[in-house]
Amino acid sequence: MSELRKEPISRRWVIAAPERRMEHEETLSSAEKQICPFCKGNEHLTPDEISRIDSSAGKAGEWDIRIVPDKNALLKEAISMGKYGKGMYDVMNPKGAHQIVVETPDHDKTWWDFDMSRMKKLFGIYRDVSAGFKNDSSAKHVIIVKNHGVHTSNYSHSHSHILSLPFIIKRVDDEMRSVIEYFQMKERCIYCDIIVEELGVGERILFENDSVIVFAPFASRFPYELCIIPKSHEADYTTIKDSEIECLAEAFLFTFKRLKAALKNPSFSIVLHSSPFFKTYREEYHWHWEIKPQTDDMAGFEWGTGLYINSITPEEAIKRLKEVML
């Protein structure tokens, strides 16, 4: 069984999961046989579904979106928390949850193909499932991740992951430390100040509506890296209103249609950063989505130093995305 191990210097938690190697081998075997567990008619290849949204257009009982447990979940709900030591090192049982959102019955469609209705449903699911984990005393943080394309996902069928974690991921922990330090100095949210700055400058803004903006960070790490963030100060994604979900869906559709056209159907990764739960909850935080198109592989220099080399400035990336022909 997998276990959670903490690296004491960086304070980073790592999931030691040898069974994932077996899952990858099984996935390759399934791919060779052209069997997709997420396609309509193959529901028996996934664990029993947690919930579904039924199709309004098809036959009675046909599904539109399914939520299922990950067959080889990194985290397990039916185990005790269990913290213990191995010598000087901290270890935890992999207590948590790992769910998959099968976003469409159509094997060949992904976010730039979806309509407004489907995108609104997805972002509503992310909110509602995340909120449900607040009732679990072991849940400290929920992350939502989507990978699409070659070398990013085991399955090409459009899906995303919702994970309930017994710890705070390192990226968000680092962000929160900076957010709190900035708030203590200036009594303002650093993300809110970034929004004001970016709207004032304008050249890194890709899209804006009543609720959210899409922009390329000033010090973007990767070509075409983007951030989608609410204009109003909101720490916890689970508090998002239906009207804001509509604006968020509009922003994602606008963004992904341009990424598809500019980068020719790129692979991509998306992650939600939202405030952790319970005692670790901080109002100073500001939830946001990060988008990373897979335009090139991270080189050893970036991996070893943490110093990123971006071959396209954020200003140039936004200019190209705005000008691309759809």
QUIFENTA-V632883 format. One record per helix or strand. SS is the DSSP state (A for helix, B for strand). FROM is the first residue (numbers start at 1). TO is the last residue. If there is no record, write none. Layout:
SS&FROM&TO / SS&FROM&TO
This chain:
B&3&7 / B&12&16 / A&19&32 / A&43&45 / B&49&54 / B&63&69 / B&76&76 / B&83&86 / B&89&93 / B&95&95 / B&97&102 / A&111&113 / A&116&135 / B&141&148 / B&159&165 / A&170&186 / A&190&201 / B&205&208 / B&212&215 / B&226&230 / A&237&239 / A&242&263 / B&268&273 / A&278&280 / B&288&293 / A&300&305 / A&314&323
